[in-house]
Amino acid sequence: MHNFNRSLVRYALIVLLGFISTFAKAATRTDSLINFDWKFMIGDVPAAKEKTFADSKWQQVNLPHDGSIAGGFDTVSGTRQNGFRPRHIGWYRKNLFVPASAKGKVITLEFEGVYRAAEVWVNGKYLGKHLNGYTGFTYDVTQHVMAGGSNTIAVRYDNTYKQSSRWYTGEGIYRNVWIHINNALHVAENGTYVTTPFIGNDKAKISVQTEVVNQADTNVLATLRTVIISPEGKEVTSMVSVVPLGAHQTYNYQQNTTISNPVIWDITSPKLYHLKTYVSAGDQLRDVHDSRFGIRTIEFTPEQGFLLNGRKVFLNGVNIHHDLGPLGAAAFDKGFKRRLLGLQKMGVNAVRLAHNPYTKAVLDMCDELGILVFNEAFDKWSSEYYGPGEDFKQHWQPDLAWFVKRDRSHPSVIIWSVGNEVAVKQEYKDTAFVVQLNKMVDIVHRLDPSRKVTSGLYPSRDEDSPAPMAFHMDVMSDNYMTRFYKRDRARFPQLIYLASEMTTDNGGENFFNYDHSYACGQFYWGGTDYIGESFKWPSKGWNGLIDWCDHWKPITYYIKSLYTQEPMVKIAVFDASASESRVWNDVFMNTIKMSDSWNWKAGQKLTLYTFTTSDEIELFVNDRSVGVKYLKDFPKRKISWELNYEPGTIKAVARKDGKTIATDVATTAGKAEKIILTTDSAHFKANGLDLAYVTVTVVDSKGTVVKDATNDIKFKVSGEATIAGVANNDRMSDEHFVADHRRVNDGRCLLVLRSTRKSGKVRIKASATGLKSQTLTLTAN
């Protein structure tokens, strides 16, 4: 009986704690995603701002949504900069029910990103216009919404400005939208900032700044309790501060504590602490806010480059743009996670988020995955972000401040960039840009003194010295100028060198063009294919190391052999007919095409490369050895072979210390016979936001990929998913990104599905004339 009573008491306590927790959430903030059931229309419809406007005939869409990615290409409104996608004015509308419990509270709408020049109305009341399509914005709608009733949100965007960014921007509400319901006393937006001013073996000092706002008409005695929870989920310390706040006053709390035996965040072990913030007025809990941080040190030095937790880490980086291939700019978490995981598998430990603020989920993912971030606010210091007639100098300060405050607690962020090639050829001649740079550096240092600031330099300069701006940034990041490092270092020993852009010339051989011992690292341009910034029609985008379906190219494996020590070998055939050279933005670029096909003309003389992390390679053609070659004899780690083609099988055997560590085989394909479907998500979430990527491969009777297949694959999808996009790796293709069919290229194409908000099965049937079809069943729950 005694044990029974104890169990009863324990059960009662659990129920009581659960009730208290539920009550605390109800009594504090609610943050709700409102991505679903929007109405969308292309074209300017000024009357759509009115609450009574009839939108029943408009298209229903869910966010994130790119208003430009569907349909055909456009050589009139579209340009090579945006991949010849159309540019529109468009409208969104949504009926939003606000619960009666929100009455008397502070209600805000947060837009993570609308491209571009977004204007917002609630119930016909104009809230304002936000020009920069890459920065988020929030409106206080407390006085404009009816709690306990239906409300209408209307959003107009204008993406018709042709000078808006030098790459594909997408358009419309392409990121998340939230409604936040807070008490008058709450943590401000982007209001927490965590630094670790000292880290030792047995303890770490933690400094926490928390911005709390009192939007009430009365004074309050505000208690801030900050709890730090370890990566294992245990409370390690807490701090309490009490401050009287006047009506409509904001206060920045400063709290400091020490943690014993800290768990260090690192690229090899990205452990995150949780910060739980409780705000009370007297004995009433008014807000609970969650955030995360990591305990780590970063340092940049002229002697060693970049140091993470006291050791040199060479930044094996790439640049990326924000589109997700066939999904356009629509910012799906799953799409970015897939992309980052693929880059990490290639050996990438750092990404440059070029050249604009990214959706905040990307920073969260980099924290979780252990990927370092070169975080960039702007490209040119021009009107490209703000539109015609808008002076950059009138707008950059609030956008830069927002950017730094939003991202400054992320351990993955190691450096801030305030620009890229800001004035093209004038950079190295005109010291006026130094004045602007100094203003920007000062603001960043004031908001975040824990990190360095840079700006990517255009590849045009005097032979004798870098541009004047180089001497006014904390770290000199430059594009395509590593050939000057040795000479500059002898003259300017205080400079710190970071290659913010590197070409993939000859597949990325520039890796060997400079001394890594003192350089911080490098960022290849670009990590993946992306839409826009094409050379000319019919190209729709830029050539990267991985295609925009996130499928690897043969050259991807070469970078992997440079960026990792993982056992590997890859055979690649040099295709001279598809390679090209050009000068672009004062940079010579030699793009070489490689293939992993083993279907060529009988007797054709071929140049092959094998990429490996081993000591030696033995090559076999139809089980006949054609020789052994050693990596040490090839300074740029590309083992080359010359041989005459014969059909059958070619195999590379990689050995280290005499032991086989990896093999790669390529086989001559026969006639295309059937379709194979594979997916990275046999189960995906029925939340309306998750994606399943289905790779479609055409193979012969033995399962060998038919690289020269061009079959048009027809998709029939039933169940709880819709087609979000289709693509292949052909940047010259005029096919639509949103369709129920796609031609294969290099034997493959991609189908991307978006879940609905209902659980159930998803059935995909892929068929094509002359091929055996295949079906695949997924589960959404």
C-alpha positions in Angstrom: 0.0 0.0 0.0 2.9 2.3 0.8 4.4 1.8 -2.6 1.0 2.3 -4.2 0.6 5.7 -2.4 4.0 6.8 -3.5 3.2 5.8 -7.1 -0.1 7.8 -6.9 1.7 10.9 -5.6 4.3 10.6 -8.4 1.5 10.3 -11.0 -0.3 13.3 -9.5 2.9 15.3 -9.7 3.4 14.3 -13.3 -0.1 15.4 -14.2 0.3 18.7 -12.2 3.6 19.5 -14.0 2.1 18.7 -17.3 -0.8 21.1 -16.5 1.6 23.8 -15.4 3.7 23.4 -18.5 0.6 23.6 -20.7 -0.7 26.5 -18.8 2.6 28.3 -19.1 2.6 27.9 -22.8 -0.9 29.1 -23.1 -0.2 32.0 -20.8 3.0 33.0 -22.7 3.8 33.3 -26.3 2.4 31.3 -29.2 4.3 31.1 -32.5 2.2 29.7 -35.3 3.2 29.0 -38.9 0.5 30.3 -41.4 1.9 28.8 -44.6 -1.3 27.1 -45.8 -4.3 28.0 -47.9 -3.2 31.3 -49.5 -4.7 32.6 -52.7 -2.3 33.7 -55.5 -2.7 35.8 -58.6 -0.1 37.0 -61.1 -0.8 40.5 -62.2 -1.5 43.8 -60.5 -5.0 43.8 -58.8 -5.1 46.9 -56.6 -8.5 46.1 -55.3 -7.1 42.9 -53.7 -6.0 44.8 -50.7 -9.6 45.2 -49.6 -11.1 42.7 -47.1 -14.2 42.2 -49.2 -12.4 41.4 -52.4 -13.6 38.2 -54.1 -10.6 35.8 -54.7 -12.4 32.5 -55.2 -11.1 32.2 -58.7 -7.4 32.7 -57.7 -5.0 29.8 -57.5 -4.7 28.2 -54.0 -1.1 27.8 -52.9 0.8 26.8 -49.8 4.0 28.5 -48.7 6.9 28.5 -49.3 6.0 29.4 -52.9 8.0 30.7 -55.8 5.7 32.7 -58.2 8.2 32.5 -61.1 9.4 28.9 -61.2 6.3 27.4 -62.9 5.7 27.6 -66.6 8.0 28.3 -69.6 11.1 30.4 -69.9 10.8 34.1 -71.0 13.5 35.9 -73.0 11.5 39.2 -72.8 10.9 39.9 -69.1 13.5 37.3 -68.1 17.3 37.9 -68.5 20.4 35.7 -68.4 20.9 37.0 -64.8 17.7 35.3 -63.6 17.9 32.3 -65.9 15.3 33.7 -68.3 12.5 33.1 -65.8 9.6 35.5 -66.0 9.3 38.5 -63.7 5.9 39.5 -62.4 3.9 41.7 -60.1 1.7 39.4 -58.0 -0.7 39.2 -55.1 -1.4 36.8 -52.2 -4.4 36.8 -49.9 -5.2 34.7 -46.9 -8.1 34.5 -44.4 -6.7 34.1 -41.0 -8.6 33.2 -37.9 -7.2 34.8 -34.7 -8.3 33.1 -31.5 -10.3 35.0 -28.9 -7.5 34.3 -26.4 -5.3 36.8 -28.3 -7.4 39.7 -27.2 -5.4 42.1 -25.1 -2.1 40.6 -26.3 0.6 41.8 -28.8 0.0 40.3 -32.2 2.7 40.4 -34.9 3.1 39.0 -38.4 6.6 37.9 -39.4 7.6 37.4 -43.1 10.9 35.6 -43.4 11.3 36.7 -47.0 9.2 38.1 -49.8 10.8 38.8 -53.2 10.5 41.8 -53.8 9.1 45.2 -52.7 6.5 43.6 -50.5 3.5 45.6 -49.4 1.1 44.3 -46.8 -2.4 45.0 -45.8 -4.5 43.5 -42.9 -8.2 43.9 -43.1 -7.6 46.7 -45.7 -5.2 48.6 -43.4 -1.9 49.4 -45.0 1.1 48.2 -42.9 4.0 49.2 -45.1 6.5 48.3 -47.8 9.6 46.2 -47.5 12.1 46.5 -50.4 14.8 44.0 -49.7 13.6 40.5 -50.7 16.3 38.7 -48.7 15.6 40.2 -45.3 12.7 39.3 -43.0 10.3 41.9 -41.6 7.6 42.0 -38.9 4.5 44.1 -38.5 2.6 44.8 -35.3 -1.0 44.1 -36.2 -2.5 44.3 -32.7 -4.7 47.3 -33.6 -5.7 45.9 -37.0 -6.9 42.3 -36.3 -10.1 41.0 -34.7 -9.4 38.4 -32.0 -12.0 35.7 -32.2 -12.8 36.3 -35.8 -11.6 36.0 -39.4 -9.0 38.5 -40.8 -7.7 39.1 -44.3 -4.0 39.4 -45.1 -3.1 40.8 -48.6 0.4 41.0 -49.9 1.6 42.6 -53.1 5.1 42.1 -54.6 6.9 43.6 -57.5 9.7 41.7 -59.2 9.8 43.5 -62.5 13.1 45.3 -61.8 15.6 43.7 -64.2 18.7 44.8 -62.3 17.5 43.0 -59.2 20.5 40.7 -58.3 22.8 39.0 -60.7 21.3 35.5 -60.2 17.8 33.9 -59.9 15.9 35.5 -57.1 12.6 33.8 -57.3 9.6 35.9 -56.4 6.6 36.1 -54.1 6.3 34.7 -50.5 9.1 32.2 -50.9 9.9 31.7 -47.1 7.7 31.1 -44.0 5.1 33.4 -42.6 4.3 33.4 -38.8 1.8 34.9 -36.5 3.2 35.6 -33.0 0.9 36.2 -30.1 2.8 37.6 -27.0 2.0 39.2 -23.7 3.0 42.9 -23.5 6.1 41.8 -21.6 8.2 39.6 -23.8 11.6 38.8 -25.3 12.1 41.1 -28.3 12.5 39.6 -31.8 16.1 38.4 -32.3 16.5 39.5 -28.7 19.0 36.9 -27.4 22.7 37.0 -27.9 25.2 34.5 -26.5 29.0 34.7 -26.5 31.6 32.6 -24.8 34.4 35.1 -23.8 36.6 32.4 -22.1 36.8 28.7 -22.7 39.2 26.5 -20.7 39.6 22.8 -20.3 37.4 22.7 -17.2 35.2 25.7 -17.5 33.7 28.2 -19.9 32.4 31.7 -19.2 29.0 32.4 -20.8 27.7 35.9 -21.5 24.0 36.3 -22.3 22.3 39.5 -23.5 18.5 39.4 -23.6 16.4 42.3 -24.9 13.0 42.4 -23.2 10.3 44.8 -24.2 7.4 46.1 -22.1 4.6 47.2 -24.5 2.1 47.8 -21.7 1.0 51.2 -20.6 2.1 50.6 -17.1 5.4 50.0 -15.4 6.4 46.5 -14.3 9.1 44.8 -12.2 10.4 42.3 -14.8 12.3 39.2 -13.7 14.4 37.4 -16.2 15.4 33.8 -15.4 17.8 32.3 -17.9 18.4 28.5 -17.8 21.2 26.8 -19.7 20.6 23.2 -20.7 23.4 20.9 -21.8 23.5 19.0 -25.1 22.4 15.9 -23.0 19.3 17.7 -21.8 20.4 18.5 -18.2 20.2 21.9 -16.6 23.7 23.1 -15.9 23.1 26.6 -14.5 20.6 29.4 -14.3 20.7 33.2 -13.7 18.1 35.6 -12.4 18.0 39.4 -12.9 15.2 41.8 -11.8 14.8 45.2 -13.4 11.9 47.8 -13.3 10.7 48.5 -16.8 8.8 51.6 -17.7 5.8 51.6 -20.0 6.9 50.9 -23.6 10.5 50.5 -22.6 13.0 48.0 -23.9 15.8 46.8 -21.6 18.9 44.8 -22.5 19.7 42.4 -19.7 23.4 41.5 -19.2 24.0 38.1 -17.5 27.2 36.2 -17.0 27.8 32.7 -15.7 30.4 29.9 -15.7 29.9 26.3 -16.9 32.1 23.5 -15.6 33.4 20.9 -18.0 31.9 22.5 -21.1 30.9 20.4 -24.2 32.7 22.0 -27.1 31.0 22.7 -30.5 33.2 21.6 -33.4 32.8 20.5 -37.0 33.5 17.0 -35.8 31.1 17.1 -32.9 28.5 19.9 -33.3 27.1 19.9 -29.8 24.5 22.6 -28.9 23.4 24.0 -25.6 19.8 25.2 -25.2 18.9 28.6 -23.7 15.5 28.8 -22.0 14.4 32.3 -21.1 11.6 33.0 -18.7 10.2 36.5 -18.3 7.9 37.3 -15.4 6.1 40.3 -14.0 5.9 39.8 -10.3 4.9 36.2 -9.8 3.2 35.9 -13.2 5.1 34.2 -16.0 4.7 36.3 -19.1 7.1 34.8 -21.7 9.1 31.6 -22.4 11.7 31.8 -25.2 13.9 29.1 -26.6 17.2 29.5 -28.4 20.5 27.6 -28.9 24.2 28.3 -28.8 27.5 26.5 -29.0 30.7 26.8 -26.9 33.7 27.2 -29.2 36.5 29.6 -30.0 37.4 31.0 -33.4 40.4 33.0 -34.4 42.0 34.4 -37.6 45.8 35.0 -37.7 48.3 36.0 -40.4 50.5 33.1 -39.4 48.0 30.2 -39.4 44.8 31.4 -41.0 41.7 30.1 -39.3 41.7 28.4 -35.9 38.7 26.6 -34.5 39.1 25.7 -30.8 42.8 26.5 -31.0 43.7 24.3 -34.0 44.1 25.2 -37.6 41.2 24.2 -39.7 41.6 24.8 -43.5 38.3 25.9 -44.9 37.3 23.4 -47.5 34.5 25.6 -48.8 32.1 26.3 -51.6 29.8 29.2 -52.5 26.1 28.5 -52.9 23.1 30.5 -54.1 19.7 30.2 -52.5 17.6 28.4 -55.2 16.9 24.7 -54.9 17.0 23.8 -58.6 13.5 22.7 -59.8 11.9 24.2 -56.6 13.2 27.6 -57.4 13.7 29.9 -54.5 11.0 28.3 -52.4 12.8 27.7 -49.1 12.1 24.2 -48.1 14.0 22.9 -45.1 14.3 19.4 -46.6 15.7 20.9 -49.8 18.5 22.8 -48.0 19.2 19.8 -45.7 19.7 17.5 -48.7 22.0 20.1 -50.3 24.1 20.6 -47.2 24.4 16.9 -46.6 25.6 16.3 -50.1 28.2 19.1 -49.9 29.4 17.7 -46.5 29.7 14.2 -48.0 32.0 15.8 -50.7 34.2 17.1 -47.8 32.9 20.6 -47.5 33.3 22.0 -44.0 32.3 25.6 -44.8 29.8 27.4 -47.0 29.7 31.0 -48.2 26.0 32.0 -48.3 26.3 34.2 -51.3 25.4 37.1 -51.5 22.4 37.7 -49.2 20.9 36.6 -46.0 19.5 33.1 -46.2 16.4 31.6 -44.5 17.2 31.2 -40.8 16.7 27.4 -41.0 19.9 27.1 -43.0 21.9 28.6 -40.1 20.2 26.2 -37.8 21.2 23.3 -40.0 24.8 24.4 -40.2 24.8 24.5 -36.4 23.5 21.0 -36.2 25.7 19.5 -39.0 29.0 21.3 -38.0 29.3 23.3 -41.2 31.1 26.7 -40.8 29.4 29.7 -42.3 30.8 32.7 -44.2 27.7 34.9 -43.7 27.2 37.6 -46.3 24.7 40.5 -46.2 25.2 42.1 -49.6 26.6 41.8 -53.1 27.0 45.2 -54.8 26.5 48.4 -52.8 23.9 49.5 -55.3 20.2 49.6 -55.9 19.9 45.9 -56.8 18.4 45.1 -53.4 16.1 48.1 -53.2 14.9 48.9 -56.7 15.1 51.8 -59.2 15.5 55.2 -57.7 16.4 53.8 -54.3 19.8 54.7 -52.9 21.7 51.9 -51.2 23.0 54.4 -48.6 19.5 55.1 -47.4 18.7 51.4 -46.6 21.7 49.3 -45.8 22.0 50.2 -42.1 18.8 48.6 -40.8 19.2 45.6 -43.0 22.7 45.0 -41.9 21.8 45.4 -38.2 18.8 43.0 -38.6 21.1 40.5 -40.3 23.8 40.5 -37.6 21.3 40.5 -34.7 19.4 37.5 -36.2 22.5 35.3 -36.8 25.0 36.3 -34.2 24.3 33.5 -31.7 24.9 30.7 -34.3 28.2 28.9 -33.5 28.5 28.0 -37.2 28.9 31.6 -38.2 32.6 32.4 -38.2 32.9 35.6 -40.2 30.6 38.4 -41.5 30.8 39.8 -45.0 29.3 43.2 -45.8 29.7 43.0 -49.6 31.0 41.3 -52.7 32.8 42.9 -55.7 31.0 46.0 -54.5 32.2 48.3 -57.3 33.7 46.0 -59.9 36.8 47.6 -61.5 36.7 50.8 -59.5 37.4 49.0 -56.2 41.2 49.1 -56.6 41.3 52.8 -57.7 38.8 54.6 -55.6 39.3 55.0 -51.8 35.7 56.3 -51.5 34.7 52.6 -50.9 36.9 52.5 -47.9 34.6 55.1 -46.2 31.6 53.0 -46.8 33.4 49.8 -45.7 34.5 51.4 -42.4 30.9 52.5 -41.6 29.7 48.9 -42.1 32.6 47.3 -40.2 31.9 49.6 -37.2 28.2 48.7 -37.1 29.0 44.9 -37.2 31.7 45.2 -34.5 29.3 47.1 -32.3 26.6 44.5 -32.6 28.9 41.5 -32.5 32.5 42.2 -31.3 33.2 38.4 -31.3 33.7 38.0 -35.0 35.8 39.4 -37.9 34.4 41.4 -40.9 35.3 41.1 -44.5 34.1 42.0 -48.0 34.9 39.9 -51.2 37.2 41.8 -53.5 36.7 42.0 -57.2 39.5 40.3 -59.2 41.0 43.5 -60.7 43.9 45.2 -59.0 47.3 46.9 -59.2 50.0 44.4 -59.5 51.9 45.8 -56.6 49.2 45.7 -53.9 45.6 44.7 -53.1 42.7 47.2 -53.3 42.6 49.9 -50.6 39.7 48.2 -49.0 41.9 45.1 -48.2 43.6 47.1 -45.4 40.4 48.2 -43.7 38.8 44.7 -43.3 39.7 42.3 -40.5 40.3 39.5 -43.0 41.1 40.0 -46.6 38.7 37.9 -48.7 39.3 38.1 -52.4 37.9 36.5 -55.5 40.2 34.6 -57.9 43.5 36.2 -56.8 45.4 33.5 -54.9 48.2 33.9 -57.4 49.1 37.2 -55.6 49.3 35.7 -52.1 53.0 34.9 -52.0 54.0 38.3 -53.2 51.6 40.2 -51.1 52.5 38.3 -47.9 56.1 39.3 -48.3 55.1 43.0 -48.5 52.1 43.0 -46.1 52.7 40.4 -43.4 49.8 41.6 -41.3 47.1 40.6 -43.9 45.0 37.5 -43.4 44.2 35.7 -46.6 40.9 34.0 -47.5 39.9 32.9 -51.0 36.2 33.9 -51.1 35.8 32.7 -54.6 37.9 30.1 -56.6 37.2 28.9 -60.1 36.7 25.3 -60.9 39.2 25.6 -63.7 40.4 22.2 -64.9 38.0 20.8 -62.3 39.4 22.7 -59.4 43.2 22.6 -59.7 43.5 26.0 -58.2 43.5 24.2 -54.9 47.3 23.8 -55.5 48.1 27.4 -56.6 48.9 28.8 -53.1 50.4 27.9 -49.8 47.7 26.6 -47.4 49.8 26.9 -44.3 48.9 30.5 -43.7 45.8 30.9 -45.7 42.4 30.5 -44.1 40.9 28.4 -46.9 38.9 28.7 -50.1 35.4 28.7 -51.4 34.9 27.2 -54.9 32.4 29.0 -57.2 30.1 27.3 -57.2 29.2 24.4 -55.0 26.1 23.5 -57.0 24.6 24.4 -60.3 22.2 27.3 -59.8 19.6 29.1 -61.9 20.6 32.4 -63.3 23.9 34.1 -64.1 24.1 32.2 -67.3 26.5 33.2 -70.0 23.7 33.4 -72.7 20.7 31.6 -74.0 19.9 28.7 -74.0 21.9 28.2 -70.8 19.6 28.7 -67.8 22.3 28.8 -65.1 25.8 28.4 -63.8 28.0 25.3 -63.7 28.8 24.1 -60.2 30.5 21.0 -58.7 27.2 19.2 -58.1 24.2 19.5 -60.4 20.9 21.3 -59.4 19.3 17.9 -58.8 21.9 17.4 -56.1 23.3 14.5 -58.2 27.1 14.2 -58.3 29.2 14.8 -61.4 32.4 13.0 -62.1 34.3 16.2 -61.1 32.6 16.1 -57.7 34.7 13.1 -56.8 37.9 15.0 -57.7 37.0 17.7 -55.1 36.2 14.9 -52.6 39.6 13.5 -53.1 41.1 16.9 -52.2 38.7 17.7 -49.4 38.6 14.3 -47.6 40.8 11.4 -46.6 37.9 9.0 -47.0 38.9 5.9 -49.1 37.6 6.4 -52.6 38.4 6.1 -56.3 36.5 7.4 -59.4 37.0 6.9 -63.1 36.2 9.9 -65.3 36.6 10.2 -69.1 37.6 13.6 -70.4 35.2 14.8 -73.1 37.0 17.4 -75.1 34.0 18.1 -77.3 32.0 19.5 -74.4 34.7 21.6 -72.7 35.0 25.3 -73.1 37.1 28.3 -72.1 36.1 32.0 -71.7 37.0 35.2 -69.8 34.2 36.2 -67.4 34.4 39.2 -65.1 38.2 39.5 -65.8 38.7 35.9 -64.9 39.9 33.1 -67.3 37.7 30.1 -66.8 38.4 26.7 -68.4 35.5 24.3 -67.9 36.3 20.7 -68.6 33.5 18.2 -69.2 34.0 14.7 -67.8 31.8 11.6 -68.1 31.6 8.3 -66.2 30.0 6.6 -69.2 31.7 3.6 -70.8 30.0 3.8 -74.2 32.3 5.3 -76.8 33.3 4.4 -80.4 35.3 1.2 -80.7 39.0 2.1 -81.0 38.4 5.7 -80.0 41.4 7.2 -78.2 40.4 8.3 -74.7 42.0 10.3 -71.9 40.9 9.1 -68.5 41.4 10.4 -65.0 41.2 8.5 -61.8 40.6 10.5 -58.6 41.6 8.9 -55.3 42.8 9.2 -51.8 44.9 6.1 -52.1 48.6 5.7 -52.9 48.2 3.9 -56.2 45.7 2.8 -58.8 45.7 -0.3 -61.0 43.4 0.0 -64.0 41.8 -3.0 -65.7 40.0 -3.2 -69.0 37.9 -6.4 -69.3 39.9 -7.9 -66.4 43.2 -7.1 -68.2 45.6 -4.8 -66.3 46.7 -1.8 -68.2 49.2 -0.7 -65.5 49.7 0.8 -62.1 50.2 4.5 -61.4 51.1 6.3 -58.2 49.5 9.4 -56.8 52.9 10.9 -55.8 53.7 11.2 -59.5 50.7 13.5 -60.1 51.2 16.7 -58.1 47.6 17.8 -58.7 46.2 14.5 -57.7 44.7 13.6 -61.1 46.1 10.3 -62.3 45.8 10.4 -66.1 45.6 7.5 -68.6 45.6 7.2 -72.4 44.0 4.2 -73.9 41.9 3.0 -76.9 38.2 2.3 -76.0 36.9 -1.2 -76.1 33.4 -2.1 -74.9 33.0 -4.2 -71.8 34.2 -3.2 -68.3 36.8 -0.8 -66.9 37.8 -1.1 -63.3 40.0 1.0 -61.0 41.5 -0.6 -57.9 42.8 1.8 -55.3 45.4 0.6 -52.8 47.0 2.2 -49.8 50.0 0.6 -48.1 49.5 -2.3 -50.6 45.9 -3.0 -49.5 42.8 -2.4 -51.6 40.7 0.4 -50.1 38.2 1.2 -52.9 37.2 0.2 -56.4 35.2 1.8 -59.2 33.7 0.0 -62.2 32.2 1.4 -65.4 30.3 -0.9 -67.8 29.2 -0.6 -71.4 25.4 -0.2 -71.3 23.1 -1.9 -73.8 19.7 -0.9 -75.0 17.5 1.0 -72.6 15.0 -1.4 -71.1 13.4 -0.1 -67.9 13.0 2.6 -65.3 14.3 2.4 -61.8 12.9 4.7 -59.0 14.9 5.3 -55.8 14.1 7.8 -53.0 15.7 9.4 -50.0 12.4 9.5 -48.2 10.4 6.3 -48.1 8.6 7.9 -45.1 8.0 11.6 -45.0 6.0 14.0 -42.8 2.4 14.7 -43.5 2.8 18.4 -42.5 2.5 20.0 -45.9 6.1 21.1 -45.8 8.1 17.9 -46.2 9.6 16.7 -49.5 10.5 13.3 -51.0 13.2 13.3 -53.7 12.8 10.5 -56.2 15.7 9.8 -58.6 14.6 8.3 -61.9 17.2 6.2 -63.7 17.0 4.4 -67.1 18.9 1.1 -67.3 19.5 -1.8 -69.6 18.5 -5.4 -69.0 21.5 -5.9 -66.6 20.8 -2.7 -64.6 23.6 -0.6 -66.1 22.7 3.1 -66.4 22.1 4.1 -70.1 23.9 7.4 -70.1 22.8 8.4 -73.7 19.1 7.7 -73.0 16.8 10.6 -73.7 13.4 9.1 -72.8 10.6 11.4 -71.7 9.4 10.0 -68.4 5.7 10.5 -67.5 4.7 10.6 -63.8 1.4 9.7 -62.3 1.2 10.5 -58.6 -1.7 9.6 -56.4 -2.3 9.8 -52.7 -1.1 12.4 -50.1 1.5 14.3 -52.1 1.8 16.6 -55.1 4.5 17.2 -57.6 6.7 20.1 -56.4 9.2 20.0 -59.3 11.0 17.9 -61.9 14.5 18.4 -63.4 17.5 16.8 -65.1 21.1 18.1 -65.1 20.8 19.8 -68.5 21.0 23.6 -68.0 20.2 24.1 -71.7 16.8 22.4 -71.5 13.6 24.4 -72.1 11.5 21.9 -70.2 9.3 23.2 -67.4 10.4 22.8 -63.8 6.8 22.1 -62.7 5.3 19.4 -64.8 4.2 15.7 -64.8 7.0 14.6 -67.1 10.7 15.1 -67.7 13.3 13.8 -70.1 16.3 12.0 -68.7 19.8 13.3 -69.3 22.9 11.3 -68.6 20.4 8.5 -67.8 18.7 10.3 -64.9 16.1 12.9 -63.9 14.5 13.9 -60.7 11.0 14.1 -59.3 10.3 16.1 -56.1 7.1 15.5 -54.2 5.6 17.7 -51.5 3.5 16.1 -48.8 -0.1 17.2 -48.0 -1.3 17.5 -44.4 -3.0 14.1 -44.4 -1.4 10.8 -43.5 -1.5 8.1 -46.1 0.2 6.3 -49.0 1.8 8.0 -52.0 2.0 6.0 -55.2 4.2 7.1 -58.0 4.1 5.4 -61.5 6.9 6.3 -64.0 6.5 5.3 -67.6 8.0 6.0 -71.0 7.5 4.7 -74.5 9.6 1.6 -75.1 10.6 1.2 -71.4 9.3 -1.1 -68.6 7.5 1.2 -66.2 8.0 1.1 -62.4 5.9 2.1 -59.4 7.1 3.2 -56.0 5.0 3.6 -52.8 5.9 6.0 -50.1 4.2 6.7 -46.7 3.3 10.1 -45.4 2.6 10.3 -41.6 
